[in-house]
Amino acid sequence: MKYEISCGAVVFTRKNGKILYVIIKSQEGYYGFPKGHMEENETEEQTALREIHEETGLKAEILPGFKTVTEYPLPKKEGVMKRVVYFAAEYDNQEITYQKEELLGAYLMTYEEAMDVFQFENNKRILSEVNDFIIRQQD
């Protein structure tokens, strides 16, 4: 089995006591998180931070202690699995400027709003894991 590896993060900020997540919309119309292919000599964290900045214009910080991995087959590439490593990343006081060549949009959403727009169970699971992690950090 061949793998294509990407890294990204569930990016969030806090406003008025609420956690808001950065949700991107792909050219295909799918909602998800900023992510992209690893480049040579990059760590998973470096890839995630670069992709966040490229796709959303945000300079985020990865929170230590959270990492999750998801895998799924690539429908257009027989025998190839996509493996995506996700981190939790936080930013503060920045405007989102999404990459118009790659995305249809980037939005700030509450947990509930994001869960409502996701088409894939993987994204719901990952958001749920990150949300639980953030809440545990606050306690």
PyRosetta script that sets phi, psi and omega in degrees:
from pyrosetta import init, pose_from_sequence

init()
pose = pose_from_sequence("MKYEISCGAVVFTRKNGKILYVIIKSQEGYYGFPKGHMEENETEEQTALREIHEETGLKAEILPGFKTVTEYPLPKKEGVMKRVVYFAAEYDNQEITYQKEELLGAYLMTYEEAMDVFQFENNKRILSEVNDFIIRQQD")
pose.set_psi(1, 131.0)
pose.set_omega(1, 176.6)
pose.set_phi(2, -95.1)
pose.set_psi(2, 149.3)
pose.set_omega(2, -180.0)
pose.set_phi(3, -124.2)
pose.set_psi(3, 140.1)
pose.set_omega(3, 166.3)
pose.set_phi(4, -106.4)
pose.set_psi(4, 127.2)
pose.set_omega(4, -176.0)
pose.set_phi(5, -108.5)
pose.set_psi(5, 130.7)
pose.set_omega(5, 174.2)
pose.set_phi(6, -127.2)
pose.set_psi(6, 158.6)
pose.set_omega(6, 176.2)
pose.set_phi(7, -133.3)
pose.set_psi(7, 148.1)
pose.set_omega(7, 179.7)
pose.set_phi(8, -162.6)
pose.set_psi(8, -165.9)
pose.set_omega(8, -178.9)
pose.set_phi(9, -153.7)
pose.set_psi(9, 154.4)
pose.set_omega(9, 166.9)
pose.set_phi(10, -87.6)
pose.set_psi(10, 109.1)
pose.set_omega(10, -174.5)
pose.set_phi(11, -98.0)
pose.set_psi(11, 136.9)
pose.set_omega(11, -179.1)
pose.set_phi(12, -145.1)
pose.set_psi(12, 164.5)
pose.set_omega(12, 172.9)
pose.set_phi(13, -139.5)
pose.set_psi(13, 166.7)
pose.set_omega(13, 178.5)
pose.set_phi(14, -116.3)
pose.set_psi(14, 128.5)
pose.set_omega(14, 177.7)
pose.set_phi(15, -136.5)
pose.set_psi(15, 127.1)
pose.set_omega(15, 178.5)
pose.set_phi(16, 50.2)
pose.set_psi(16, 43.5)
pose.set_omega(16, 177.8)
pose.set_phi(17, 76.6)
pose.set_psi(17, 3.5)
pose.set_omega(17, 179.8)
pose.set_phi(18, -108.5)
pose.set_psi(18, 147.7)
pose.set_omega(18, 172.9)
pose.set_phi(19, -93.5)
pose.set_psi(19, 125.6)
pose.set_omega(19, 177.9)
pose.set_phi(20, -119.3)
pose.set_psi(20, 133.8)
pose.set_omega(20, -176.3)
pose.set_phi(21, -102.5)
pose.set_psi(21, 144.7)
pose.set_omega(21, 175.3)
pose.set_phi(22, -88.2)
pose.set_psi(22, 113.5)
pose.set_omega(22, -179.7)
pose.set_phi(23, -114.4)
pose.set_psi(23, 126.0)
pose.set_omega(23, -180.0)
pose.set_phi(24, -99.4)
pose.set_psi(24, 156.3)
pose.set_omega(24, 176.3)
pose.set_phi(25, -119.0)
pose.set_psi(25, 119.3)
pose.set_omega(25, -176.5)
pose.set_phi(26, -73.9)
pose.set_psi(26, 167.5)
pose.set_omega(26, 176.8)
pose.set_phi(27, -58.0)
pose.set_psi(27, -28.1)
pose.set_omega(27, 179.7)
pose.set_phi(28, -81.8)
pose.set_psi(28, -5.2)
pose.set_omega(28, 178.5)
pose.set_phi(29, 93.0)
pose.set_psi(29, 10.5)
pose.set_omega(29, 179.8)
pose.set_phi(30, -93.3)
pose.set_psi(30, 141.7)
pose.set_omega(30, 176.9)
pose.set_phi(31, -92.9)
pose.set_psi(31, 143.4)
pose.set_omega(31, 179.8)
pose.set_phi(32, -171.2)
pose.set_psi(32, -151.5)
pose.set_omega(32, -175.9)
pose.set_phi(33, -119.2)
pose.set_psi(33, 154.2)
pose.set_omega(33, 176.6)
pose.set_phi(34, -60.9)
pose.set_psi(34, 132.3)
pose.set_omega(34, 178.6)
pose.set_phi(35, -162.7)
pose.set_psi(35, 164.8)
pose.set_omega(35, 176.6)
pose.set_phi(36, -174.3)
pose.set_psi(36, 175.5)
pose.set_omega(36, -176.3)
pose.set_phi(37, -68.6)
pose.set_psi(37, 143.3)
pose.set_omega(37, 173.2)
pose.set_phi(38, -70.6)
pose.set_psi(38, 141.3)
pose.set_omega(38, 173.3)
pose.set_phi(39, -103.5)
pose.set_psi(39, 162.9)
pose.set_omega(39, -177.1)
pose.set_phi(40, -53.0)
pose.set_psi(40, 140.8)
pose.set_omega(40, 175.5)
pose.set_phi(41, 64.5)
pose.set_psi(41, 11.8)
pose.set_omega(41, 176.3)
pose.set_phi(42, -92.7)
pose.set_psi(42, 146.1)
pose.set_omega(42, 169.6)
pose.set_phi(43, -83.5)
pose.set_psi(43, 167.9)
pose.set_omega(43, 177.1)
pose.set_phi(44, -59.4)
pose.set_psi(44, -41.9)
pose.set_omega(44, -179.2)
pose.set_phi(45, -64.8)
pose.set_psi(45, -42.0)
pose.set_omega(45, 179.0)
pose.set_phi(46, -62.3)
pose.set_psi(46, -42.0)
pose.set_omega(46, 177.8)
pose.set_phi(47, -61.0)
pose.set_psi(47, -46.9)
pose.set_omega(47, -178.9)
pose.set_phi(48, -59.3)
pose.set_psi(48, -47.3)
pose.set_omega(48, -178.6)
pose.set_phi(49, -65.5)
pose.set_psi(49, -39.6)
pose.set_omega(49, 178.4)
pose.set_phi(50, -63.9)
pose.set_psi(50, -45.7)
pose.set_omega(50, -178.7)
pose.set_phi(51, -65.5)
pose.set_psi(51, -39.8)
pose.set_omega(51, 177.1)
pose.set_phi(52, -58.1)
pose.set_psi(52, -47.2)
pose.set_omega(52, -177.5)
pose.set_phi(53, -66.5)
pose.set_psi(53, -43.4)
pose.set_omega(53, -179.7)
pose.set_phi(54, -62.9)
pose.set_psi(54, -42.9)
pose.set_omega(54, -173.3)
pose.set_phi(55, -83.2)
pose.set_psi(55, -30.3)
pose.set_omega(55, -173.1)
pose.set_phi(56, -123.0)
pose.set_psi(56, -10.2)
pose.set_omega(56, -176.8)
pose.set_phi(57, 76.8)
pose.set_psi(57, 3.8)
pose.set_omega(57, -175.6)
pose.set_phi(58, -91.7)
pose.set_psi(58, 142.7)
pose.set_omega(58, 171.1)
pose.set_phi(59, -102.8)
pose.set_psi(59, 100.2)
pose.set_omega(59, -176.0)
pose.set_phi(60, -103.8)
pose.set_psi(60, 167.7)
pose.set_omega(60, 178.4)
pose.set_phi(61, -122.9)
pose.set_psi(61, 128.8)
pose.set_omega(61, 179.6)
pose.set_phi(62, -75.6)
pose.set_psi(62, 132.7)
pose.set_omega(62, 178.0)
pose.set_phi(63, -83.3)
pose.set_psi(63, 129.3)
pose.set_omega(63, 177.7)
pose.set_phi(64, -66.6)
pose.set_psi(64, 148.0)
pose.set_omega(64, 172.9)
pose.set_phi(65, 99.0)
pose.set_psi(65, -1.2)
pose.set_omega(65, 177.8)
pose.set_phi(66, -130.2)
pose.set_psi(66, 131.1)
pose.set_omega(66, 174.5)
pose.set_phi(67, -159.5)
pose.set_psi(67, 133.2)
pose.set_omega(67, 175.8)
pose.set_phi(68, -138.7)
pose.set_psi(68, 155.3)
pose.set_omega(68, -176.7)
pose.set_phi(69, -127.8)
pose.set_psi(69, 139.8)
pose.set_omega(69, 174.0)
pose.set_phi(70, -128.4)
pose.set_psi(70, 150.6)
pose.set_omega(70, 178.6)
pose.set_phi(71, -136.0)
pose.set_psi(71, 143.6)
pose.set_omega(71, 176.0)
pose.set_phi(72, -156.8)
pose.set_psi(72, 152.1)
pose.set_omega(72, 179.3)
pose.set_phi(73, -71.3)
pose.set_psi(73, 146.9)
pose.set_omega(73, 175.8)
pose.set_phi(74, -92.2)
pose.set_psi(74, 112.9)
pose.set_omega(74, -173.8)
pose.set_phi(75, -59.2)
pose.set_psi(75, -32.1)
pose.set_omega(75, -176.7)
pose.set_phi(76, -88.9)
pose.set_psi(76, -3.3)
pose.set_omega(76, -179.1)
pose.set_phi(77, -130.1)
pose.set_psi(77, 99.1)
pose.set_omega(77, -176.7)
pose.set_phi(78, -63.7)
pose.set_psi(78, 135.1)
pose.set_omega(78, 177.9)
pose.set_phi(79, 77.4)
pose.set_psi(79, 10.5)
pose.set_omega(79, -179.9)
pose.set_phi(80, -117.4)
pose.set_psi(80, 130.1)
pose.set_omega(80, 176.6)
pose.set_phi(81, -105.7)
pose.set_psi(81, 144.3)
pose.set_omega(81, 174.0)
pose.set_phi(82, -97.2)
pose.set_psi(82, 127.8)
pose.set_omega(82, 174.6)
pose.set_phi(83, -116.0)
pose.set_psi(83, 123.2)
pose.set_omega(83, -179.9)
pose.set_phi(84, -120.2)
pose.set_psi(84, 126.3)
pose.set_omega(84, 177.3)
pose.set_phi(85, -99.0)
pose.set_psi(85, 124.4)
pose.set_omega(85, -179.9)
pose.set_phi(86, -116.5)
pose.set_psi(86, 142.2)
pose.set_omega(86, 174.1)
pose.set_phi(87, -116.9)
pose.set_psi(87, 174.4)
pose.set_omega(87, 170.5)
pose.set_phi(88, -105.1)
pose.set_psi(88, 131.4)
pose.set_omega(88, -177.6)
pose.set_phi(89, -136.0)
pose.set_psi(89, 139.4)
pose.set_omega(89, -177.3)
pose.set_phi(90, -118.1)
pose.set_psi(90, 147.0)
pose.set_omega(90, 173.3)
pose.set_phi(91, -137.1)
pose.set_psi(91, 166.4)
pose.set_omega(91, -179.1)
pose.set_phi(92, -144.3)
pose.set_psi(92, 141.8)
pose.set_omega(92, 172.0)
pose.set_phi(93, 50.6)
pose.set_psi(93, 51.6)
pose.set_omega(93, 175.7)
pose.set_phi(94, -136.7)
pose.set_psi(94, 152.5)
pose.set_omega(94, 175.8)
pose.set_phi(95, -93.0)
pose.set_psi(95, 140.1)
pose.set_omega(95, 175.0)
pose.set_phi(96, -78.4)
pose.set_psi(96, 128.0)
pose.set_omega(96, 172.5)
pose.set_phi(97, -127.9)
pose.set_psi(97, 95.7)
pose.set_omega(97, -172.1)
pose.set_phi(98, -78.5)
pose.set_psi(98, 156.7)
pose.set_omega(98, -177.6)
pose.set_phi(99, -79.4)
pose.set_psi(99, 100.8)
pose.set_omega(99, -173.1)
pose.set_phi(100, -64.9)
pose.set_psi(100, -24.7)
pose.set_omega(100, 178.6)
pose.set_phi(101, -70.4)
pose.set_psi(101, -28.5)
pose.set_omega(101, -174.9)
pose.set_phi(102, -110.2)
pose.set_psi(102, -22.3)
pose.set_omega(102, -172.2)
pose.set_phi(103, -126.6)
pose.set_psi(103, 153.2)
pose.set_omega(103, 172.3)
pose.set_phi(104, -87.7)
pose.set_psi(104, -18.6)
pose.set_omega(104, 179.0)
pose.set_phi(105, 175.6)
pose.set_psi(105, 168.0)
pose.set_omega(105, 173.6)
pose.set_phi(106, -142.8)
pose.set_psi(106, 131.0)
pose.set_omega(106, -169.8)
pose.set_phi(107, -132.3)
pose.set_psi(107, 151.3)
pose.set_omega(107, 170.2)
pose.set_phi(108, -94.6)
pose.set_psi(108, 125.9)
pose.set_omega(108, -177.7)
pose.set_phi(109, -135.9)
pose.set_psi(109, 150.5)
pose.set_omega(109, 170.7)
pose.set_phi(110, -72.4)
pose.set_psi(110, 169.2)
pose.set_omega(110, 176.9)
pose.set_phi(111, -54.7)
pose.set_psi(111, -47.5)
pose.set_omega(111, -176.7)
pose.set_phi(112, -65.0)
pose.set_psi(112, -42.2)
pose.set_omega(112, 179.3)
pose.set_phi(113, -62.4)
pose.set_psi(113, -43.0)
pose.set_omega(113, -179.9)
pose.set_phi(114, -64.1)
pose.set_psi(114, -43.9)
pose.set_omega(114, 179.7)
pose.set_phi(115, -60.1)
pose.set_psi(115, -33.9)
pose.set_omega(115, -179.7)
pose.set_phi(116, -70.3)
pose.set_psi(116, -31.8)
pose.set_omega(116, -175.9)
pose.set_phi(117, -91.9)
pose.set_psi(117, -18.3)
pose.set_omega(117, -177.2)
pose.set_phi(118, -66.0)
pose.set_psi(118, 133.9)
pose.set_omega(118, 177.0)
pose.set_phi(119, -91.7)
pose.set_psi(119, -19.7)
pose.set_omega(119, -173.7)
pose.set_phi(120, -114.1)
pose.set_psi(120, 137.2)
pose.set_omega(120, 179.1)
pose.set_phi(121, -61.5)
pose.set_psi(121, -34.4)
pose.set_omega(121, 177.9)
pose.set_phi(122, -53.2)
pose.set_psi(122, -46.8)
pose.set_omega(122, -178.4)
pose.set_phi(123, -64.9)
pose.set_psi(123, -38.0)
pose.set_omega(123, 178.3)
pose.set_phi(124, -64.2)
pose.set_psi(124, -42.4)
pose.set_omega(124, 179.0)
pose.set_phi(125, -63.1)
pose.set_psi(125, -46.4)
pose.set_omega(125, -177.8)
pose.set_phi(126, -63.7)
pose.set_psi(126, -44.9)
pose.set_omega(126, 179.3)
pose.set_phi(127, -62.3)
pose.set_psi(127, -40.9)
pose.set_omega(127, 179.1)
pose.set_phi(128, -62.0)
pose.set_psi(128, -43.1)
pose.set_omega(128, 178.8)
pose.set_phi(129, -62.7)
pose.set_psi(129, -45.0)
pose.set_omega(129, -179.4)
pose.set_phi(130, -66.7)
pose.set_psi(130, -43.4)
pose.set_omega(130, -179.9)
pose.set_phi(131, -59.0)
pose.set_psi(131, -45.3)
pose.set_omega(131, 177.4)
pose.set_phi(132, -61.1)
pose.set_psi(132, -42.0)
pose.set_omega(132, 179.6)
pose.set_phi(133, -61.4)
pose.set_psi(133, -45.9)
pose.set_omega(133, -178.6)
pose.set_phi(134, -63.6)
pose.set_psi(134, -43.8)
pose.set_omega(134, -179.1)
pose.set_phi(135, -63.5)
pose.set_psi(135, -41.2)
pose.set_omega(135, 177.5)
pose.set_phi(136, -62.3)
pose.set_psi(136, -34.9)
pose.set_omega(136, 179.8)
pose.set_phi(137, -65.9)
pose.set_psi(137, -30.5)
pose.set_omega(137, -177.8)
pose.set_phi(138, -75.9)
pose.set_psi(138, -25.9)
pose.set_omega(138, -175.5)
pose.set_phi(139, -70.6)
pose.dump_pdb("model.pdb")
